Amino acid sequence: MVGWWTAAPAVAADETPVVSAADDPGPLRFSGLGMPLVGANSIDGLGFGAAGEVYGRPAEMAYGYRIKFTAQLWTTTRFDYTNNYLQVDSRGQVNWTGRAGYRAWENLSYAGNGGADVAVLHGDALERGNAVGGPVGLVGLAVPVRASVELYGQVYGRQVRATAGPGTLLAADRAFGLGDGVFGELTVGTRIDTTDRWPMPARGQRIELCVSGGNTWLDGWTPTAAAMVNAIDWTPVWGDRVVVGGRLLALATTGTRPFWEREMTAGVWRNELGMETSFTGYGRARSRGDAAVAGLVELRPKLWTHDAPFWDVSLHASLFAEQGWLFDGWDPGPPLPTVGGGPLLFWQKAIQMRPFVAVGWTAEGPGQARRPSLQYSVSFVDPL
């Protein structure tokens, strides 16, 4: 998982101290990794694109990075979904992040808002003509207040033009968010980080608590608020050769949020539900709700490693399972289990690359039996 540095000194899994981004002022050395992307799921069909990361760290810093740039270009073969962004992460005495991007959907798959309908795959015939698109961005700043505690603030904004096709579920539901809208949100929170290193910790905890206040402009202002707890624990079973991770996510919102924001978590990264982390098996843009609760467990064994100055790489496996619920008001809807896994390549102790498959259980229509639904993608973050 991509994240911000903390003021705690990093310690590798073998207890050998390494230099942290906050401790070393030396000149940066840069490296990176780029690759084509391919993905598929039952909603979007086949997609393709390219992504890459470039990082810089001092020569004496053995793990992680001081600054990292991430870029992604992505579209489907039908050219009805695109997600493009540039992100910058800086770690030091004061940590900051910025992201700017553009996301657009044609023939958006809409299955209501959480509750009983969330596990129903209604099909293209009821979704043709829906469209949502516009720019999105965020800027965040984090300040350490103790060795393992930081306070952060973040400003997030999104401009969207949303239309519903004739006879679609989105039109019948008259979902809040149709038209030309702007959503802005301010988040403040704290994070406790006792991990031994970043990224890919072998031990420690990472706990984030935050509250958010936002407003939507659609022919007038509509306020909303959110609160989130996201707690992760990594435990070494056999040194850093076999690591078990666990996560508990709880998100609640109040007020009326536009339907195109109900698919996002709060917090630092505003992860998209149904994509690379929470509710992975259920597909982008249909995993949305007023609240979310999920628990995930990951097993991460190390399969192979090669430690050399110009070819520092290790290969791991990532096997994960999750159980979650997406709410419509107080209705949690059906349980939403996911199982998945794949290889995880760790390059230069700074960049992750994770091709994976994930399976959720959906039904073709209301009242029908749920069946496995496959998603395949490539990610630069882990499932935690």
N, C-alpha and C positions, 0 to 999 in steps of 0.2 A: 504494500500500500504506500502510495506517495504521501508524505506528510511533512510537517515542520520540525526543525531541530529544537531540542531543549537545552537548557544550560547544564544539564547533568553530564559529567565526563563519561565518554563512551568506553565500554569494556567489552572486548571480544569474548566469544564463548569459551575460549581456553584461558580466560582471566588475564590475558596480555593486554595492557592498556594501549589504546590507540589515541591519536590526536583528534580532537573534535574540531568542528568548524568554528566554534566560538573561541577556542584556545589558541589557534595557530594563525598568525598574521601573514605568513609567507605568500609569495607569488603563486598564482593558480596555474595548474596544468590541466589541459582540456582533453577530453576523449568523448566518444559517443557511439551510438548504435542506431541504424535506420533499417527499416524492413517494410516489405509490402504486407498488407493486411487482407485477410479473407475471413468472412463470417457468414453464418446462416442461421435462421430460425423459422418457426412455422408462421410467423407474422410477416416479417420483412422479406423472406426469401433470401437470395444470395446477395451479399454485399462485398465491396472491395475498397481498398484505399492504401494509404501509406502513413507511416508514423515513425517518429524518431525522437531520441533524447540526446542532448549534449550536456555534459556536466564539467565543472571545474572544481579542483581541490588542490591544496598545497601538496608538495612532494612528500612531506612528512606525515600527511594524513592518510592512514591506511584503509579507511572504511568510510563510506558515505560520500558526501559532496558539500561544497560551500555554496555553489549556485548550480541550478539545473534548468535547462530549457526543454520543453516538451511541445511537439507539434503533431497534429493529426489532420488528415484529409480522408473523408469517408463518404461513400454513397452506395446505394443499392444498384443492382443491375437494371432495375426498372426506373432508376433515377427519381424515385419518389420519397427518398429520405436522405438527408445529408447532415453531417455533424463535423464541423471543422473548427479547430481552436488552436491557440498558442498560449502556453502557460509558462510562467517564470517563478521559480522558488529560490529564495535566498535564505541562508542560515548563517547566523552570527550572533552578536550580542543582542541585536534586535532582528527578529525574523519577519519576513514579509512574503506575500505571494500575490500574483496577479494573473488573471485569465481573461482572454477576449475570444469570442467565437461567434459562429452563426449556425443555427440549427433550423431545419425546415422539414416538414412532412407533407406529402400529398397522399390522399387516400388513407388518412390517419386511422389506425385501428382504435376504436373507442368502445369500451365494454362497461360503461357506467363508472361508479365511484365506490370501490371496495365492496364489502358485504357479499351477498350470495352470487352476484354476477361476475365477480372478479376472476373466477376460474372457468368462465365460459368463452369459447372462441367463436364469435358470431359469424365470421367469414366476410370475404370481400364484398359480397353483394350488398351488405348493409353499411359499408364504409366508404364507397366510392364518392369522391367529391369533397370529402373533408380535407381541410388544409390548415396548417399552423406553421408559422415561421417568423424568424426575426433574430436580431443580434442579442447576445447575452454576455455579461461580464461581471467580474468581482475583483475587489481589492481587499486584502486582509493584512493585519499587523499583529504580531504577538510579542509580548515582553515577558521575559522570565522574572519571577518574583521570589523563587526559591530554587534550590538545586534541581528539583524535579517538577516544579509547578510553574505554569505560565498563564497569563491572562491574554485574551485576544479579542479583537473586534474586526468585523467584516462588513463591507457594504456590497450588496448584490443587486443587480438590476437586469431587467429583461423587457424588451419591446416585442410585441407579438401582433400579427394580424391573423385572426382565426375565423374560418368560415365552415359551415356545415353543409354537406351535400344534401340534395332533396331526398327525402325518405330515409335518411340515415338515422342511426340511434342517437348520434350527437344532436341532430336537429330535433328529434322527438323528446330528448331529455332537456333541451334548451339549457345546456350546461353553462354555468357562469364562466365567462372568459371568451365568449364569441364576440367578434368585432375587433376594432383596433384598440389594443390595451397596452398598458405599461405597468409592470410590477417592480416595486423596490422594497428592499428589506435590510434592516440593520440587525446584526447578530453580535451578542457579547457572551463570552463564556470563559471557562477555565479548562485547562488540560493538565492532568497529572501523568507524567511519563517516567517510568522507572526501567525502561528497556535498556538492555546492555549495548545496543548498537542500532543504527538505522541506515538503510532499510534492512528488511529481513531479520528481525530480532530472533534470538534463541531463547531468551528468558525475559521476564518482566511484564509490567502492566501498562496500559495506555487507556486512560479514562477521560472522556470528554463530556462536559455538562454545559448546556447553553440555552439561552432564551433568545427569541427573535420577535421583532415587531415590524410589520410591513403594511403596505397599502397598494391597492390595485386601482388604476384609473380606467374606468369604462363608463363614460357618460356620468362621471362622478366618482368620488373616492370611496373605497370600501376597505376598512381596516381588517387586519388579521394578526394573529400571534401564534407562536409555536414554542415548544420546549422539547429538548432531546437529551437522552443519555445514551452514550455509546461506550461500552466497556469491553476491552480486549485483554486477554491473558495469553502469554506464550510460556510453555513449560518444556524444558529439555528432558527427553526420556533417555537418550543416550548421547550425552554431550550435545553438540550441534548437528550430529548425524541424523537424529530423529527428534523432531520437535512437534508438539501438539499445541494448537491454538484454539481458543474459544472466544466467541463474541456474543454479547447481548445488546440488542438495539431496541430502544423504546422511543417513539416519536408521537407527539400529540399536537394537534392544531385546534384553534378556535377561530371563529369568524368565518367568512366565506372566501375561500381561496379559489383562484381560477383553475379550471380542470388541468391546464398545462403546467401547473405548479404542484399538483397533488401527486405527481409521479417522482418528486424530488425529496430527498431528506433535507434536514436543516444541517447546521454545523459547518465545519470548515470547508468541506469539499462539495457539499450538496450533491451526494451521489445519486445517480439516476436509478430508480428502482427497476429491476428486471434486466439490468445490463451486466456489470462485471462483479458486483458484490451482492447486496441484498436482493433476494427474490430472483436470482439469476435464471432459474428455469422457466420463467413465465413471460419473458419477452419484453423488450422496450415498449414504452408508451401504453401498455394496457395494465401495468401494475401500479395502481394509484389508489389512494384512500385518504380519509381524514386523519387517520392514525395508523401506525405500524408497530408491530411487536415481532421480533425475530431472534432466534438463537442459532448460532452456527458453530460447528466443530471442524477443524482442519487437521489432517495428518500430513506432515511435510518431511519425508525422509530424504537425505542427501544420497544421490546415486553415484556421482563422479565429480572429481574436482581436479583442476590443473592450475597451479599457482606459479605464474611467471609474469615478469614486468609488462610484456606486450601481449600476453594471452592468458589473462587471469579470468578464469571462468569456472563455474560449478553448475552441475545439473541436478535438479531436485524433482521429486514428484509432489504434486499437490492434490490431495483427495479430500473432498469436503461434503458436508451434509448440513442442511438447514431446515428448520421448521419455523414458519411465520404465519401471520395473519394481517390482513389489510381491512381496516374498519370503514363502514359507512355509518357515521354517527357513532352509536354504541354497538352496532352489529359487527362482530368480528369476521363474519363470513366463514367459509370453509377453511380448514387447515391447508396451507400451501407448502408442501415439502419440496425440497430440491436436493438432488444428488449430482455430483460432478467431479471432474478431475482432469489432470493432464500434466505434461512436463512443465517445469519452471526453470528457465535459464537465468543465471545471475552473472552479469557481465561487469568485470572490473570492480566488484564490490560496491556498485553504485546504481546499476540499471537492471530491472527485472523484465523478463519477457515470458508471458504465460499463455500459450495456446491451450484452450480447454473446451470440453463439452460439458453441458449441464442439462439435466432433465427435470422438468416440472410436469404436473398432471393437470390437463385441461379437458373440457368437454366441448363438443360441437354445438350444443344448444342447451337451454335451460332444462334441468331435470335429467339430462343424459349422463351416462357414466363417464368419468374422467379417465383419460388415457395418457401415456407418456408423450411429451412434446419435447423435441430436441433443439438445443441451441448450441452453435459452435462459434467461437470467436477467438481473438488474440488480444491480450491485455498487457499493459505495462504496470498493473497493480495486482496484488494478491487478493484472494477472496475475502480476507479480513479487512 
